[in-house]
Amino acid sequence: MLVSTSVATVLAGCTLGPDFLRPAPPNLTQYTAMPLPAETASADTIGGDAQRFLQDADIPGRWWTLFGSPALDRLEEQALRANPDLETAQANLRQAHELYLEQVGNLYPQVNVNVSVAREATSSGGRAVGSPFDLFNTGTGVSYTPDVFGGISRSIEAQAANQENQRFQLEATYLTLTSNVITTSIQAASLSAQIAAEQDIIAAQSQELDLLMQQFELGAVARGDVLSQQSQLAATQALLPPLQNRLTQTRNQLAILTGRFPSEDQIPDIQLADLQLPTNLPLSVPSKLVEQRPDIRASEALMHVASAQIGVADANFFPQFSISPSLSDVSSTVGGFFSGNLQWTLAANLTAPIFRGGTLRAQERAAYDVYDRTAAQYKSTVLNAFANVANVLSALTLDADTLKTQLFAEQTAQQSLEIIMEQFQAGAIAYLSLLDAQRTYEQARISLVIAQSNRFADTVALFQALGGGWWNREDAPEIKNPGGIASSR
């Protein structure tokens, strides 16, 4: 952060309290206990490409464009323009900046001007003497509190750190929003694919029911077989309304994320087949994660706030000085000002604590306790962040294996159903075998769709876990810190 020369000169004086040192990054070389594979498994289906981890590769600021969907890109842009949560975070940052400027202003003299007009008359023995006259009084007062022990500069430092916290709270909101838009879009695409699969299965089961009805009329099958098929068809049809309801709710959530009302249905119908699975995945080295994760940086800023507040508490033990020069003039006419009747005063005040009943010492101890709490919260945030990345890396590998296995299961179930259907039509097997094959294929088809969507969702989760590339965004807000107190590691 750039430091304003004038403010930095004042801050270079006697400043009590500890100077904040950023916590050192964890001394780790990998996120998971076991080394990552060179690449994940692949499968010849949607979302089945093999993915490779590129060590210490950077994340683009607009990482969602790697999924290759113009419709998704438009949703993201709409969300970034109109999402109210993002607008709230932006307003919080602006407010924090203004509060910082307010604190900086306390380093400078405060100048006030006072002007008064009075109508006066002189009396003697209860009788007016002379004519009433106007009396004009003007004065200029200056108050200045030297920051002898650094209480003001530590307050500025605390507010600068709070501004930094709000900056990274904004980045966290930005990252959450962009991740939620694409994750919700993937969920909607998955539900659409599940609905399509169920509709295909319903159509096939309906044809099988028609065939059974014909065979029943010919006396080739029992009525119980027809009833079983009708029951299976009804059970499959019953799965559609919940899926359709979930899809409606998911699309409504997308509308809210993009700042629209659900009735303003302008959400594009994105399908899983419209998305490209990024095959080269950037993986930051562990030491950089604490720099990239907005939640870690926000937590670190709160530590900085608490550290600066210790200095404020320490400064309260020492005397406070103030200087108050003033200049005034009294005249019976406006034109008579500055005619030589000026009066000036110069006052200096010193206020020193003698006995406060232990309040100052308690405030200091409380400030240290707050710092200890924020340090513990920072450690917890870092641990959870590393666990988050480790979990995502594990999911990327294992879900790739799952998709490969699930594709094989779906293809096998489909082939088995076709063979059993032929055998049933030829009267070689009982109807129960056909019913079991139908159920197996139905479950395999839906599980394949879910496995496909998991590959996309896992990839989104990795970009989110690594911080989302906010440092590469051209529109990332800067921390305007004209009197900034730079921290050192």
Disulfide bonds with the S-S distance in Angstrom:
none
